[in-house]
């Protein structure tokens, strides 16, 4: 981040020519954000220094006067915090605004801050839901299942898929923000499309996680009865034929019901451990 305080550049400027950014400049800025978005978190301004760091290629390209450069860096050191992937659209919009400002349009620092503070909260909510609540858990569930079969492809697939998906989302939103300016977010949120994407992904995630319940929760009863000369096993002779994985499903539904009632995960873990120990000692499970 030392580059933030060292931005002197003394090249002549053609005042008759608009300062227009090239695609490589915008991508260079995105690379900085993608790799260093959370590298300098602090409790005072959170991602502010990373935001300013990502804007340096843009600032150096658009402004030749040292005072203008310092002012630009300073306005991007204001408090900022959002989800790094989906929140990247804010940076694209900011770059477009910075380009307009360098070409003479009247955009003050309050205008930049208003855009950032107005969008970083909603986009953080969308981003956290989509990336941390849906995409990553689904990929983990699938790849852990592959890994449990002693297949090394599991972690490899997760690593590649995770970065391909996240990179694609981040870069596309960054470029959309730059190309569309303030209309980018309106277009993304228009008609509730993003809500439909999140809802669809949530349903898919629920189906995947539900399908894995019977695979990862291995709970069987040992109860058996002698019926004359025949030994009747409640698990193999009834439950497995009626519905394989019925006990894990019932346990999952019970835990879900307890979570909805407000019981904390720690209490649930203690309850499950004690219940498992007692029922196991009694020979029931």
C-alpha positions as CSV (number, residue, x, y, z in Angstrom):
1,X,0.0,0.0,0.0
2,X,3.0,2.3,0.1
3,X,2.2,3.2,-3.5
4,X,-0.8,5.2,-2.2
5,X,1.6,7.8,-0.7
6,X,3.9,7.8,-3.8
7,X,1.9,8.9,-6.8
8,X,4.0,11.6,-8.3
9,X,4.1,11.5,-12.1
10,X,5.2,14.4,-14.3
11,X,4.1,13.7,-17.9
12,X,2.7,16.4,-20.2
13,X,-1.0,16.5,-20.7
14,X,-3.0,17.3,-23.9
15,X,-5.8,19.5,-22.6
16,X,-7.6,19.3,-25.9
17,X,-8.1,15.6,-25.6
18,X,-10.5,13.8,-23.2
19,X,-8.9,11.4,-20.8
20,X,-10.4,8.1,-21.7
21,X,-9.4,4.9,-19.9
22,X,-8.5,1.7,-21.8
23,X,-9.9,-1.7,-20.9
24,X,-6.4,-2.8,-19.6
25,X,-6.5,0.1,-17.1
26,X,-9.8,-1.0,-15.7
27,X,-8.7,-4.7,-15.6
28,X,-5.5,-3.7,-13.9
29,X,-7.6,-2.0,-11.2
30,X,-9.8,-5.1,-10.9
31,X,-6.8,-7.4,-10.4
32,X,-5.6,-5.2,-7.5
33,X,-9.0,-5.4,-5.8
34,X,-9.6,-9.1,-6.5
35,X,-6.3,-10.2,-4.8
36,X,-6.0,-7.5,-2.2
37,X,-9.5,-6.6,-1.2
38,X,-9.2,-7.9,2.3
39,X,-5.4,-7.7,2.7
40,X,-5.4,-4.6,4.9
41,X,-8.6,-4.8,7.0
42,X,-8.7,-2.4,9.9
43,X,-11.4,-1.5,12.4
44,X,-11.4,2.2,11.5
45,X,-12.1,2.1,7.8
46,X,-12.2,-1.7,7.0
47,X,-11.6,-2.0,3.2
48,X,-10.8,1.7,2.5
49,X,-7.0,1.2,1.9
50,X,-7.7,-1.7,-0.4
51,X,-10.2,0.4,-2.3
52,X,-7.7,3.3,-2.7
53,X,-5.0,0.8,-3.7
54,X,-7.2,-0.6,-6.5
55,X,-8.0,2.9,-7.8
56,X,-4.3,3.9,-8.2
57,X,-3.9,2.8,-11.8
58,X,-7.0,4.8,-12.7
59,X,-5.9,7.9,-10.7
60,X,-2.5,7.9,-12.3
61,X,-3.9,7.5,-15.8
62,X,-6.5,10.3,-15.4
63,X,-4.7,12.9,-13.3
64,X,-1.3,14.4,-14.0
65,X,-1.3,17.1,-11.3
66,X,0.1,15.9,-7.9
67,X,-2.6,17.8,-6.0
68,X,-5.4,16.1,-8.1
69,X,-3.9,12.7,-7.5
70,X,-3.6,13.2,-3.7
71,X,-7.2,14.5,-3.6
72,X,-8.4,11.4,-5.5
73,X,-6.5,9.0,-3.2
74,X,-7.9,10.8,-0.2
75,X,-11.5,10.6,-1.2
76,X,-11.2,6.9,-1.7
77,X,-9.7,6.4,1.8
78,X,-13.2,7.0,3.3
79,X,-14.8,4.1,5.2
80,X,-15.8,1.3,2.8
81,X,-16.9,-2.3,3.4
82,X,-18.8,-4.7,1.2
83,X,-18.7,-8.3,-0.1
84,X,-15.6,-8.3,-2.4
85,X,-17.1,-10.3,-5.3
86,X,-20.6,-8.9,-6.0
87,X,-19.6,-5.5,-4.5
88,X,-17.1,-5.0,-7.3
89,X,-19.8,-3.3,-9.3
90,X,-19.3,-0.3,-7.0
91,X,-15.7,0.0,-8.1
92,X,-16.7,0.0,-11.8
93,X,-19.2,2.7,-11.2
94,X,-16.6,4.7,-9.2
95,X,-14.1,4.4,-12.0
96,X,-16.7,5.7,-14.5
97,X,-17.4,8.6,-12.2
98,X,-13.7,9.3,-11.8
99,X,-13.3,9.4,-15.5
100,X,-16.1,11.8,-15.9
101,X,-14.7,14.0,-13.2
102,X,-11.3,14.1,-14.8
103,X,-13.0,15.3,-18.0
104,X,-14.5,18.3,-16.4
105,X,-17.9,17.1,-15.1
106,X,-18.9,18.5,-11.7
107,X,-18.7,15.5,-9.3
108,X,-17.7,16.3,-5.7
109,X,-16.4,14.0,-3.1
110,X,-19.8,13.7,-1.5
111,X,-21.1,12.2,-4.8
112,X,-18.5,9.5,-4.7
113,X,-19.2,8.7,-1.0
114,X,-22.9,8.7,-1.6
115,X,-22.7,6.1,-4.3
116,X,-20.3,3.9,-2.2
117,X,-22.2,4.1,1.0
118,X,-25.6,3.7,-0.6
119,X,-24.6,0.5,-2.5
120,X,-22.1,-1.3,-0.3
121,X,-24.7,-2.5,2.2
122,X,-27.3,-3.9,-0.2
123,X,-24.6,-5.5,-2.4
124,X,-22.9,-7.0,0.7
125,X,-26.2,-8.7,1.5
126,X,-26.6,-10.0,-2.0
127,X,-23.0,-11.1,-2.2
128,X,-22.9,-12.9,1.1
129,X,-26.0,-14.8,0.2
130,X,-24.9,-15.7,-3.2
131,X,-21.2,-16.5,-2.6
132,X,-20.9,-17.6,1.0
133,X,-24.5,-18.9,1.5
134,X,-25.1,-20.7,-1.8
135,X,-22.1,-21.2,-4.2
136,X,-19.4,-22.2,-1.7
137,X,-21.6,-24.6,0.4
138,X,-22.9,-26.3,-2.7
139,X,-19.4,-26.8,-4.1
140,X,-18.1,-28.0,-0.8
141,X,-20.9,-30.5,-0.4
142,X,-20.4,-31.9,-3.9
143,X,-16.6,-32.0,-3.6
144,X,-16.5,-33.4,0.0
145,X,-18.7,-36.2,-1.3
146,X,-16.2,-36.9,-4.1
147,X,-13.3,-36.8,-1.6
148,X,-14.9,-39.2,0.8
149,X,-14.7,-41.9,-2.0
150,X,-10.9,-41.4,-1.7
151,X,-10.9,-39.5,-5.0
152,X,-8.3,-36.7,-5.2
153,X,-10.4,-35.0,-7.8
154,X,-12.6,-33.5,-5.0
155,X,-10.3,-30.7,-3.8
156,X,-9.0,-30.1,-7.3
157,X,-12.5,-29.6,-8.7
158,X,-13.4,-27.3,-5.7
159,X,-10.3,-25.2,-6.1
160,X,-10.8,-24.7,-9.9
161,X,-14.6,-24.3,-9.8
162,X,-14.5,-21.8,-6.9
163,X,-12.0,-19.5,-8.5
164,X,-13.5,-19.8,-12.0
165,X,-17.0,-18.9,-10.7
166,X,-15.9,-16.1,-8.4
167,X,-13.5,-14.6,-10.9
168,X,-16.2,-14.6,-13.6
169,X,-18.8,-12.9,-11.3
170,X,-16.3,-10.3,-10.0
171,X,-14.9,-9.3,-13.4
172,X,-18.3,-9.2,-15.1
173,X,-19.8,-7.0,-12.4
174,X,-16.7,-4.8,-12.4
175,X,-16.9,-4.2,-16.1
176,X,-20.7,-3.8,-16.0
177,X,-20.3,-1.1,-13.4
178,X,-17.8,0.7,-15.5
179,X,-19.7,0.4,-18.8
180,X,-23.1,1.3,-17.4
181,X,-22.2,3.6,-14.6
182,X,-24.9,4.3,-12.0
183,X,-27.4,2.4,-14.2
184,X,-25.5,-0.9,-13.7
185,X,-27.1,-1.6,-10.3
186,X,-30.5,-0.6,-11.5
187,X,-30.1,-3.0,-14.5
188,X,-28.8,-5.8,-12.3
189,X,-31.7,-5.4,-9.8
190,X,-34.3,-4.6,-12.4
191,X,-37.5,-6.7,-12.2
192,X,-36.1,-8.7,-9.2
193,X,-33.9,-10.8,-11.5
194,X,-31.2,-11.1,-8.9
195,X,-33.8,-12.3,-6.3
196,X,-34.9,-15.0,-8.8
197,X,-31.2,-16.1,-9.2
198,X,-30.7,-16.2,-5.5
199,X,-34.0,-18.1,-5.0
200,X,-33.2,-20.6,-7.7
201,X,-29.7,-21.2,-6.3
202,X,-31.1,-21.6,-2.8
203,X,-33.6,-24.3,-4.0
204,X,-30.7,-26.0,-5.8
205,X,-28.6,-25.8,-2.7
206,X,-31.4,-27.2,-0.5
207,X,-31.8,-30.1,-2.9
208,X,-28.1,-30.9,-2.9
209,X,-27.8,-30.6,0.9
210,X,-30.9,-32.7,1.4
211,X,-29.6,-35.4,-0.9
212,X,-26.4,-35.5,1.1
213,X,-28.2,-36.0,4.4
214,X,-28.6,-39.7,4.0
215,X,-25.0,-40.1,2.8
216,X,-23.2,-38.2,5.5
217,X,-25.5,-38.9,8.5
218,X,-25.0,-42.6,9.2
219,X,-27.4,-43.4,12.0
220,X,-29.0,-46.8,12.3
221,X,-30.9,-48.6,15.1
222,X,-29.7,-51.9,16.6
223,X,-33.1,-52.9,17.8
224,X,-34.0,-56.4,16.9
225,X,-36.7,-58.8,18.1
226,X,-37.0,-62.6,18.1
227,X,-40.2,-63.7,16.3
228,X,-40.2,-67.4,16.9
229,X,-37.1,-68.8,15.3
230,X,-36.7,-65.7,13.2
231,X,-34.7,-62.6,14.3
232,X,-36.4,-59.4,13.1
233,X,-34.2,-56.4,12.7
234,X,-36.0,-53.1,12.9
235,X,-33.4,-51.4,10.7
236,X,-32.8,-54.0,7.9
237,X,-36.1,-55.7,7.8
238,X,-38.4,-52.7,8.1
239,X,-36.9,-49.2,7.9
240,X,-34.4,-49.9,5.1
241,X,-37.2,-51.5,3.0
242,X,-39.7,-48.8,3.9
243,X,-37.4,-45.8,3.3
244,X,-33.6,-46.0,3.4
245,X,-32.1,-43.2,5.4
246,X,-35.4,-42.5,7.3
247,X,-33.7,-42.1,10.7
248,X,-31.1,-39.6,9.5
249,X,-33.9,-37.7,7.8
250,X,-36.0,-37.6,11.0
251,X,-32.9,-36.5,13.0
252,X,-32.2,-33.7,10.5
253,X,-35.9,-32.5,10.7
254,X,-35.7,-32.5,14.5
255,X,-32.5,-30.5,14.5
256,X,-34.0,-28.0,12.0
257,X,-37.1,-27.7,14.2
258,X,-34.9,-26.9,17.2
259,X,-32.9,-24.4,15.3
260,X,-36.1,-22.6,14.3
261,X,-37.1,-22.5,17.9
262,X,-34.0,-20.5,18.7
263,X,-31.8,-23.2,20.3
264,X,-28.2,-22.3,19.8
265,X,-25.9,-24.6,17.7
266,X,-23.6,-25.2,20.7
267,X,-26.6,-26.4,22.8
268,X,-27.7,-28.6,19.9
269,X,-24.2,-30.2,19.7
270,X,-24.2,-30.9,23.4
271,X,-27.7,-32.5,23.2
272,X,-26.7,-34.6,20.2
273,X,-23.5,-35.8,21.9
274,X,-25.3,-36.7,25.1
275,X,-28.2,-38.4,23.3
276,X,-25.8,-40.3,21.1
277,X,-23.7,-41.5,24.1
278,X,-26.8,-42.6,26.1
279,X,-28.6,-44.3,23.3
280,X,-25.4,-45.9,22.1
281,X,-24.7,-47.3,25.7
282,X,-28.2,-48.7,25.8
283,X,-27.7,-50.4,22.5
284,X,-30.5,-48.6,20.7
285,X,-28.3,-46.9,18.1
